[in-house]
Amino acid sequence: MRPQQPQHQQQRQLEAAPNANPDPAQSGEAPPKQVALAMDRLGDAARLIADIRLGADRLLEALFVAAQPHQSTKPLHLFRKEDASMRQHLQDLRSVGRQLEESGVLNESLRSRSNSWGLHMPLVCPDGAVVAYAWKRQLAGQAGASAVDRTRLALKAFTDQKRRFFPHLDDGLDGQSTESALKKHCGPQVLMGNHQEELSDYKTISDVLLHLEKEVPTLKVFTYERLDWLKRASSLPSSANETSIGTSKEHNFHSSNKLRPGSLSPVATEKISVIELLFPSIFRAIVSLHPAGSIDPDSVAFFSPDEGGSYIHSRGFSVYHVFRRITEHAAMALQYFLGSRAETALHSLLHWICSYQTLFTKVCSKCGRLLLMDRKSALLLPPVYRPYRQFSALKISSTQPNSSAKDTSSDLAQAYHVGCFSEEA
Amino acid sequence: MTLKWVLHWQPNAGSTVNSQILSEVSQCVESINGVKEGRWRATLTFYKPHTREQSMAVDFPRDFLGISLPEQPNKYYFIIRGQRIVLEADSSIQTLMEKLQSYKTRVALHFDGFQYQLGDFQLRVGKVVPTHSENLRGIVMEVEYVPISSVEKARQIMEEFLDIWQEAVSKRSLPGHFMHMEPNFAEYGLTDHYTSQHTAVQYATVMAQLIATVQAVQSVRN
């Protein structure tokens, strides 16, 4: 996204944090005052970046609204307004950057240093969370931004995200379709009500994963501490390296936290923050948990089983179009699961991911074909959408293979192409 | 190694392949949104044993092929179809062969053409020409689906792609169609995980088919 790029560039510039003792010869002010000024300006920069981020979200929202039928020129006005304010923000950010440069806070040598102010500012924080604005966590506590400001920004971000990812919760837009959807699916919902007690039994990671392994025997599940996963990802063979693939198939990477019944020590569970789901020859999905040891997923990504490299993590993107699309769709599914029932979100998410084992075999439930030319990207893709609303992981666990069970669970055994998917499905 | 099917052009009975068909096929690829990327070239060599007396030649396998593939510039592949043997060797073995002089080149063919990208699919369309000649002997096509390497798992996707492709080609009313003949990889000792050796075996099968076609045409003429 274009708006994000200047953001990241500025972020990297500002990550090279200001010199604690700038050269007094460069300005007439005493060092403590300079530091205070620098802090203020960095706080301004932080606010501007937050505004830019929100502006980008609003631009996306305007585009999304414009894509809906029966729209007036309202989205166009929104877009123009946001465009103007974004440019202003970026302009302001540039001038703040220049001010910081002039005061000696930012210069070339500092930019190349990744570790400044004694603070670690990588994309992966020491406690393991992968955060887009790692430095902001530090700055928010120290800079001039007040608690009121921070709350205001947070509230803005939350409402915007809610509008984007949970349109069904927004009464103005989707009141009608929610009602009809409810009428259609009142059957499965009754089922869900009966089984809610069972779902709440899966309170720990080991419960969830053991249940999953039982239900889906073709799946291979591995768990890792955050940094262990990064090592493993970098050592995964990529498809270009043909000769090592044969050997790696036999060599299952046994991390110290590999989940097997009876071998899980209490200490290890607390540190689990990455779950790898591997369907051999089909796909590999990475789910990240935050905080470590909890059952709260915070991101998910899909990859080809032959991909390797340090970009294979829950916020990374595959080089293949099919897995990129699924990852985008999975992000929405994750938000949905977290929004509807947070305690069972991990359970639902993992089972929903398992529904993708039929990715290359299950035809689209609407058009009956496996490959379809996607208009927007002009690519041939298999059905990459699996519905997640009203998804009940328990239907999969039903052990009756007879036809009546198939009918009630036909809802979740569905797959759609990008172009065939509609919200009412 | 990602999965690949090698197809060859089967002309209708009584017609031959020509460069017009080749350009129509290339246009067809572009019509399904294929993006031309670059050239590709593979070389296949038929060997014959070098023996003192001609009568001894019959004791040696007649279908001994060597092939070099563009995706593996440092490797060379040998296939003996009759005995279902495929071997991957370092490309320096060709120097060794020349020094040994035990097998000489009977015929060498080039597969020459363009490569197209179609999302997660990669297509190659190439003409089959003997070295030192511009005589078009056939058309081959490679269809590769990059995200998967399992022969079985990708089968449905490839079949559907082939259906879509055949449909696109048939709209142009060309005198022939593309054929895919899947060799029995297990007989060659190859596994479900696709490798360049699978590609080499597919090319050997394609060559056998092409030769049979050419011989059939010749016998009809005679």
Contacts between the chains, C-beta under 8 A, distances in Angstrom:
chain1	res1	chain2	res2	distance
A	239	B	1	6.4
A	239	B	2	5.8
A	239	B	146	7.7
A	239	B	149	6.6
A	242	B	1	5.0
A	242	B	72	7.9
A	242	B	195	6.1
A	242	B	196	6.9
A	245	B	1	7.3
A	245	B	149	7.6
A	245	B	193	6.6
A	246	B	193	7.4
A	249	B	193	7.2
A	280	B	150	8.0
A	281	B	148	6.4
A	281	B	149	6.7
A	281	B	150	3.5
A	281	B	153	4.8
A	281	B	192	7.5
A	281	B	193	7.7
A	282	B	148	7.4
A	282	B	150	7.9
A	282	B	153	6.1
A	304	B	146	7.9
A	304	B	147	4.4
A	304	B	148	7.2
A	305	B	149	7.8
A	306	B	2	7.4
A	306	B	147	7.8
A	306	B	148	8.0
A	306	B	149	5.5
A	318	B	147	8.0
A	320	B	120	5.2
A	320	B	146	6.2
A	320	B	147	4.3
A	321	B	119	4.9
A	321	B	120	5.2
A	322	B	119	8.0
A	322	B	120	5.4
A	322	B	147	5.7
A	323	B	147	6.6
A	360	B	148	6.5
A	360	B	153	5.7
A	360	B	154	6.4
A	360	B	156	6.3
A	360	B	157	5.2
A	361	B	153	7.7
A	361	B	156	5.3
A	369	B	160	6.5
A	370	B	156	5.7
A	370	B	157	6.1
A	370	B	160	4.4
A	371	B	157	6.5
A	371	B	160	4.5
A	371	B	161	5.9
A	371	B	164	6.3
A	373	B	32	7.3
A	373	B	33	7.1
A	377	B	119	7.1
A	378	B	33	4.2
A	378	B	119	7.7
A	379	B	33	7.4
A	379	B	118	7.0
A	379	B	119	3.0
A	379	B	120	7.1
A	380	B	32	7.8
A	380	B	118	6.4
A	380	B	119	5.7
A	380	B	120	7.6
A	380	B	121	6.2
A	380	B	161	6.8
A	380	B	164	7.2
A	381	B	119	6.9
A	381	B	120	7.6
A	382	B	157	6.4
